Amino acid sequence: MDDEESTLLGLSTLPWENIGITEVFLASSAFEAIDTVKLQRIDIVVSDIRMPGLSGVDLLMKLTEDPYNIKGILLSGYADFEYAKQAIQAKVLNYLLKPCSDEELLKAVQQAIEIIQEDRKKMIERQQLVKQLCEDPIWIGEKVLSYWLKNPPTIAELTKSIGEYQLPISIEDHYLYFEIRCSSKKECSIIEQKAVKYLSGHSFIMMLKSTDQNIISGLFIFGINNKIETDQFNYELLSDLKQYLLVNFQIECTIMTSDVYKLRDLSKLTEFKNGSLDQKLTIPSKTRGEVLVHRAQHYLYLKLSENPTLQDAAYYLNVHPAYLSKIFKEGSGEKFSEYIHRLKMEKAAYQIENTNKKINQIAKEIGYNDSSYFIKVFKKFYSKTPHEFRGG
């Protein structure tokens, strides 16, 4: 029996069960070890520094990175600084000089187990935190948005932060900053609860509690369509919120918003917080007819792929179809059918110009199952086929 076989046999007979190890796998080379890791769930690798082919350092350099993220322990008969330095680069937990006792090795593995257990505990805690953050717009605002405001992030930092908190947004999404101002602390408390529920049903929001007890502020993030459509949609939604608070809770408030920007331009948020928001858009109160038209437009936008009809929208809004048709034409300047057609064509044009989706997929997303018919309709509207439109 050579030294290599003797060493492997010795490792396999150690009392691993005493420290909670239930399975031990043996490999006589780095390549065999990698194959084993791919097939089995391995948490800890104990490796000799000198092996056929790849060295133990090379092996652990591969295995300590994703997707394996294994804890490594190196055995070596060479008390050499260069080896130790390489071991550190390979994120090795322990570097043991041979001959080492069974007790030393078992102790090193026990330490690795404790680190793994602590890592898993932290991961579970973080997952719970992330879940709670995403379910609570006020908490996520205080934890994340308030930090962004104090320390305006670079695009790289913003991307990293979004990933760390597993937020359902990207730096290409649009956002606007808004403030809701009311006359009393009691009203502000009601608004906070109702606004969170109302707005979070439509998009991803982060809410902040202002030092002024009569002000609620937040970030409203949209991942849909272009700036113009997003701007219009947000304006309508905030206007509806204002009307909702007035009708249902007799609360008269002032809602102010910034312009719409991409999240990658989050640095502009500091400008709004420093007072320039007063020069931005103030959401006006609306008549019942305006509210109805905006609610109809919102409904059509969300249901576009389902080919909504005038009757569908009227039923949703609890009004007569003839009345909705009349008030829609008066409020928007377009017939109901004309508005739906334009909305479909504009949404299709945006998808064609800004995504790599296939034409038939885009057609289905706006309610056309027959892509040939869609191409014909699109060409009539834009005087170009979808392929010509995409090619510029």
C-alpha positions as CSV (number, residue, x, y, z in Angstrom):
1,M,0.0,0.0,0.0
2,D,1.5,3.4,-1.0
3,D,1.4,6.6,1.1
4,E,-1.6,8.0,-0.8
5,E,-3.7,4.9,-0.2
6,S,-2.6,4.8,3.4
7,T,-3.5,8.4,4.0
8,L,-7.0,7.9,2.4
9,L,-7.6,4.8,4.4
10,G,-6.6,6.6,7.6
11,L,-9.0,9.5,6.9
12,S,-11.9,7.2,6.2
13,T,-11.5,5.4,9.6
14,L,-11.5,8.5,11.8
15,P,-14.5,8.8,14.2
16,W,-16.3,11.4,12.1
17,E,-19.7,10.6,13.6
18,N,-18.4,12.1,16.9
19,I,-18.5,15.5,15.4
20,G,-21.7,15.1,13.4
21,I,-20.2,13.9,10.0
22,T,-22.6,11.4,8.5
23,E,-20.9,10.8,5.1
24,V,-17.2,10.7,3.9
25,F,-16.2,10.5,0.3
26,L,-12.7,9.7,-0.9
27,A,-10.8,10.9,-4.0
28,S,-7.3,10.2,-5.1
29,S,-6.9,13.3,-7.3
30,A,-8.3,16.8,-7.6
31,F,-10.2,15.9,-10.8
32,E,-11.9,12.9,-9.0
33,A,-12.7,15.3,-6.1
34,I,-14.4,17.8,-8.4
35,D,-16.4,15.0,-10.0
36,T,-17.5,13.8,-6.5
37,V,-18.5,17.4,-5.6
38,K,-20.7,17.7,-8.7
39,L,-22.6,14.5,-7.8
40,Q,-22.8,14.8,-4.0
41,R,-23.7,17.6,-1.5
42,I,-20.3,18.3,0.0
43,D,-19.7,20.9,2.7
44,I,-16.1,20.4,3.7
45,V,-13.0,19.3,1.7
46,V,-9.8,18.1,3.3
47,S,-7.0,18.0,0.7
48,D,-3.3,17.3,0.5
49,I,-1.5,20.2,-1.0
50,R,0.4,17.9,-3.4
51,M,-1.7,15.7,-5.7
52,P,-1.5,14.4,-9.3
53,G,-2.6,17.2,-11.8
54,L,-4.1,20.1,-9.8
55,S,-2.6,20.9,-6.5
56,G,-4.7,21.1,-3.3
57,V,-4.6,24.9,-3.5
58,D,-5.9,24.9,-7.1
59,L,-8.6,22.5,-6.1
60,L,-9.9,24.6,-3.2
61,M,-9.6,27.8,-5.4
62,K,-12.2,26.2,-7.6
63,L,-14.4,24.8,-4.8
64,T,-14.6,27.8,-2.5
65,E,-16.3,29.9,-5.2
66,D,-19.9,29.7,-6.3
67,P,-21.7,27.5,-7.0
68,Y,-19.9,25.2,-4.5
69,N,-18.8,27.6,-1.8
70,I,-17.1,24.7,0.1
71,K,-15.0,25.1,3.3
72,G,-11.5,23.9,2.7
73,I,-8.7,22.4,4.9
74,L,-5.2,21.9,3.5
75,L,-2.7,19.2,4.6
76,S,1.0,19.8,3.8
77,G,4.4,18.5,4.8
78,Y,6.0,21.8,3.7
79,A,6.1,24.6,6.2
80,D,6.6,27.1,3.4
81,F,5.3,30.7,3.5
82,E,4.4,30.7,-0.2
83,Y,2.1,27.7,0.3
84,A,0.5,29.5,3.3
85,K,-0.1,32.6,1.2
86,Q,-1.6,30.6,-1.6
87,A,-3.8,28.8,0.9
88,I,-5.1,32.2,2.1
89,Q,-6.0,33.2,-1.4
90,A,-7.9,29.9,-1.8
91,K,-10.0,30.9,1.3
92,V,-8.7,27.9,3.2
93,L,-10.1,27.7,6.7
94,N,-7.1,25.8,8.1
95,Y,-3.6,24.9,7.0
96,L,-2.3,21.8,8.9
97,L,1.3,20.6,8.7
98,K,1.8,16.8,8.3
99,P,2.1,14.7,10.2
100,C,-0.9,16.1,12.1
101,S,-2.8,14.2,14.8
102,D,-6.3,12.8,14.4
103,E,-7.4,15.2,17.1
104,E,-6.0,18.3,15.2
105,L,-7.8,17.3,12.0
106,L,-11.1,16.5,13.8
107,K,-10.8,19.9,15.6
108,A,-10.2,21.7,12.3
109,V,-13.3,20.0,10.7
110,Q,-15.4,20.8,13.8
111,Q,-14.5,24.5,13.4
112,A,-15.5,24.3,9.8
113,I,-18.9,22.8,10.8
114,E,-19.5,25.6,13.3
115,I,-18.7,28.2,10.6
116,I,-21.1,26.5,8.2
117,Q,-23.9,26.4,10.8
118,E,-23.4,30.1,11.6
119,D,-23.4,31.0,7.9
120,R,-26.7,29.1,7.4
121,K,-28.3,30.8,10.4
122,K,-27.3,34.2,9.0
123,M,-28.7,33.3,5.6
124,I,-32.1,32.3,7.1
125,E,-32.2,35.5,9.1
126,R,-31.4,37.5,6.0
127,Q,-34.1,35.7,4.0
128,Q,-36.6,36.5,6.7
129,L,-35.5,40.1,6.7
130,V,-35.7,40.4,3.0
131,K,-39.3,38.9,3.0
132,Q,-40.3,41.4,5.7
133,L,-38.7,44.3,3.9
134,C,-40.6,43.6,0.7
135,E,-43.9,43.2,2.5
136,D,-43.5,46.5,4.4
137,P,-43.0,49.6,2.3
138,I,-42.3,51.7,5.4
139,W,-39.7,49.4,6.8
140,I,-38.0,49.1,3.5
141,G,-38.1,52.8,3.1
142,E,-36.4,53.4,6.5
143,K,-33.9,50.6,6.0
144,V,-32.9,51.1,2.3
145,L,-34.3,54.4,0.9
146,S,-33.1,56.5,3.9
147,Y,-29.6,55.1,3.4
148,W,-29.7,55.9,-0.3
149,L,-30.7,59.4,0.5
150,K,-27.9,59.9,3.0
151,N,-25.3,58.1,0.9
152,P,-26.2,58.6,-2.8
153,P,-25.1,55.3,-4.4
154,T,-23.2,54.8,-7.7
155,I,-24.8,52.6,-10.3
156,A,-22.6,49.7,-9.2
157,E,-23.6,50.3,-5.5
158,L,-27.2,50.6,-6.4
159,T,-27.2,47.3,-8.4
160,K,-25.4,45.5,-5.5
161,S,-27.9,46.9,-2.9
162,I,-30.9,45.8,-5.0
163,G,-29.4,42.3,-5.3
164,E,-28.5,42.0,-1.6
165,Y,-32.0,42.9,-0.5
166,Q,-33.6,40.9,-3.4
167,L,-35.8,43.8,-4.4
168,P,-38.1,43.2,-7.4
169,I,-36.7,46.2,-9.3
170,S,-33.8,47.1,-11.6
171,I,-31.8,50.2,-12.3
172,E,-33.6,50.5,-15.6
173,D,-37.0,50.9,-13.9
174,H,-38.6,54.3,-13.7
175,Y,-39.4,56.1,-10.5
176,L,-40.8,59.3,-9.1
177,Y,-40.5,60.8,-5.7
178,F,-43.7,62.1,-4.0
179,E,-44.8,63.9,-0.9
180,I,-48.3,63.8,0.7
181,R,-48.9,66.8,3.0
182,C,-51.9,67.0,5.3
183,S,-53.1,69.3,8.1
184,S,-52.7,67.1,11.2
185,K,-50.7,64.2,12.7
186,K,-53.9,62.1,13.0
187,E,-54.7,62.6,9.3
188,C,-51.1,61.8,8.4
189,S,-51.4,58.5,10.2
190,I,-54.5,57.6,8.3
191,I,-53.0,58.6,5.0
192,E,-49.9,56.6,5.7
193,Q,-51.9,53.4,6.2
194,K,-54.2,54.0,3.3
195,A,-51.6,55.3,0.8
196,V,-49.4,52.3,1.5
197,K,-52.2,49.9,0.7
198,Y,-53.5,51.8,-2.3
199,L,-50.1,52.4,-4.0
200,S,-48.5,49.1,-3.2
201,G,-51.3,47.4,-5.1
202,H,-50.1,49.0,-8.3
203,S,-46.3,49.1,-8.0
204,F,-43.3,48.8,-5.8
205,I,-43.0,51.6,-3.2
206,M,-40.7,52.7,-0.5
207,M,-42.1,55.0,2.2
208,L,-40.4,57.4,4.5
209,K,-41.5,59.1,7.6
210,S,-40.6,62.8,7.5
211,T,-39.2,64.8,10.4
212,D,-42.3,66.9,9.7
213,Q,-45.1,64.9,11.3
214,N,-47.6,66.2,8.6
215,I,-45.6,64.9,5.6
216,I,-45.3,61.4,4.2
217,S,-42.9,60.8,1.3
218,G,-41.8,57.9,-0.8
219,L,-40.4,56.4,-3.9
220,F,-42.8,55.0,-6.4
221,I,-41.0,52.5,-8.8
222,F,-42.4,51.3,-12.1
223,G,-40.9,48.6,-14.3
224,I,-43.3,49.1,-17.2
225,N,-43.1,51.0,-20.5
226,N,-41.5,54.2,-21.4
227,K,-41.2,57.5,-19.5
228,I,-44.2,59.2,-21.1
229,E,-46.6,56.4,-20.3
230,T,-45.1,55.9,-16.8
231,D,-45.4,59.6,-16.1
232,Q,-49.0,59.7,-17.2
233,F,-49.9,56.5,-15.3
234,N,-48.3,57.8,-12.0
235,Y,-50.0,61.1,-12.4
236,E,-53.4,59.4,-12.7
237,L,-52.8,57.0,-9.9
238,L,-51.7,59.8,-7.4
239,S,-54.7,61.9,-8.5
240,D,-57.0,58.9,-7.9
241,L,-55.3,58.5,-4.5
242,K,-56.1,62.1,-3.6
243,Q,-59.7,61.6,-4.6
244,Y,-60.0,58.3,-2.7
245,L,-58.8,60.0,0.5
246,L,-61.2,62.9,0.1
247,V,-64.3,60.8,-0.7
248,N,-63.7,57.9,1.8
249,F,-62.0,59.7,4.7
250,Q,-62.8,63.4,4.2
251,I,-59.1,64.2,4.2
252,E,-58.0,67.0,2.0
253,C,-54.3,66.7,1.2
254,T,-51.6,68.1,-1.1
255,I,-49.7,65.6,-3.2
256,M,-46.5,66.8,-5.0
257,T,-44.3,64.7,-7.3
258,S,-41.0,64.9,-9.0
259,D,-40.5,64.2,-12.7
260,V,-40.1,60.6,-13.8
261,Y,-36.5,59.2,-14.0
262,K,-34.8,55.9,-14.3
263,L,-33.6,54.4,-11.1
264,R,-30.0,54.6,-12.4
265,D,-30.5,58.4,-11.9
266,L,-31.3,58.0,-8.2
267,S,-28.8,60.9,-7.4
268,K,-31.5,63.3,-8.6
269,L,-33.5,62.3,-5.6
270,T,-31.2,64.4,-3.4
271,E,-32.2,67.5,-5.4
272,F,-35.9,66.9,-4.6
273,K,-35.2,66.4,-0.9
274,N,-33.2,69.6,-0.8
275,G,-36.2,71.8,-1.7
276,S,-36.6,71.8,-5.4
277,L,-39.7,69.6,-5.1
278,D,-41.7,72.8,-4.5
279,Q,-41.1,73.6,-8.1
280,K,-42.5,70.3,-9.3
281,L,-45.9,69.1,-10.2
282,T,-48.8,69.5,-7.7
283,I,-51.6,66.9,-8.2
284,P,-54.9,68.8,-8.6
285,S,-58.3,67.6,-7.5
286,K,-60.4,66.0,-10.2
287,T,-64.1,66.0,-11.1
288,R,-66.0,62.7,-11.0
289,G,-65.9,62.5,-14.8
290,E,-62.1,62.9,-14.8
291,V,-61.7,60.2,-12.1
292,L,-63.9,57.8,-14.1
293,V,-61.9,58.4,-17.3
294,H,-58.6,57.9,-15.5
295,R,-59.9,54.7,-13.8
296,A,-61.1,53.4,-17.1
297,Q,-57.7,54.1,-18.7
298,H,-55.9,52.4,-15.8
299,Y,-58.2,49.3,-16.2
300,L,-57.6,49.2,-20.0
301,Y,-53.9,49.4,-19.4
302,L,-53.8,46.5,-17.0
303,K,-56.2,44.3,-19.1
304,L,-54.8,45.1,-22.5
305,S,-53.8,41.5,-23.4
306,E,-57.4,40.3,-22.6
307,N,-59.0,42.6,-25.3
308,P,-61.2,44.5,-22.9
309,T,-64.5,45.9,-24.2
310,L,-66.5,48.9,-23.4
311,Q,-68.9,46.6,-21.6
312,D,-66.1,45.1,-19.5
313,A,-64.8,48.5,-18.4
314,A,-68.3,49.7,-17.6
315,Y,-69.0,46.6,-15.5
316,Y,-65.7,47.1,-13.7
317,L,-66.5,50.8,-13.0
318,N,-70.2,50.0,-12.1
319,V,-71.6,52.5,-14.7
320,H,-73.7,52.1,-17.9
321,P,-71.7,51.5,-21.1
322,A,-73.4,54.4,-22.9
323,Y,-72.5,56.8,-20.1
324,L,-68.9,55.6,-20.0
325,S,-68.6,56.0,-23.8
326,K,-69.9,59.6,-23.6
327,I,-67.8,60.6,-20.6
328,F,-64.7,58.9,-22.0
329,K,-64.9,60.8,-25.3
330,E,-65.4,64.1,-23.5
331,G,-62.6,63.5,-21.0
332,S,-59.9,62.0,-23.2
333,G,-60.7,63.5,-26.6
334,E,-60.8,59.9,-28.1
335,K,-63.5,57.3,-28.6
336,F,-63.1,54.3,-26.4
337,S,-62.2,52.0,-29.3
338,E,-59.7,54.6,-30.6
339,Y,-57.9,54.8,-27.3
340,I,-57.6,51.0,-26.9
341,H,-56.2,50.8,-30.5
342,R,-53.6,53.5,-29.9
343,L,-52.6,52.1,-26.5
344,K,-52.0,48.7,-28.1
345,M,-50.0,50.1,-31.0
346,E,-47.9,52.3,-28.7
347,K,-47.2,49.4,-26.3
348,A,-46.3,47.2,-29.3
349,A,-44.0,49.8,-30.7
350,Y,-42.2,50.2,-27.4
351,Q,-41.7,46.4,-27.0
352,I,-40.4,46.2,-30.6
353,E,-38.0,49.0,-30.2
354,N,-36.7,48.2,-26.7
355,T,-36.8,44.4,-26.4
356,N,-35.7,41.3,-28.3
357,K,-39.1,39.7,-28.0
358,K,-40.4,37.9,-31.1
359,I,-43.2,39.7,-33.0
360,N,-45.7,37.0,-32.4
361,Q,-45.0,37.2,-28.6
362,I,-45.5,40.9,-28.6
363,A,-48.7,40.5,-30.6
364,K,-50.1,38.1,-28.0
365,E,-49.2,40.4,-25.1
366,I,-51.5,43.1,-26.5
367,G,-54.3,40.7,-27.4
368,Y,-53.6,39.6,-31.0
369,N,-53.4,35.8,-31.4
370,D,-53.0,36.1,-35.2
371,S,-49.6,37.7,-35.7
372,S,-50.3,38.2,-39.5
373,Y,-53.3,40.3,-38.6
374,F,-51.3,42.2,-36.0
375,I,-48.5,43.0,-38.6
376,K,-51.2,44.3,-41.0
377,V,-52.8,46.6,-38.3
378,F,-49.4,47.8,-37.1
379,K,-48.3,48.7,-40.6
380,K,-51.5,50.7,-41.1
381,F,-50.9,52.6,-37.9
382,Y,-47.2,53.3,-38.3
383,S,-46.7,53.0,-42.1
384,K,-44.0,50.4,-41.3
385,T,-44.1,46.7,-40.6
386,P,-42.9,45.6,-37.1
387,H,-39.6,44.3,-38.6
388,E,-39.0,47.7,-40.4
389,F,-39.9,49.5,-37.2
390,R,-37.3,47.5,-35.3
391,G,-34.7,48.0,-37.9
392,G,-35.1,51.8,-37.8
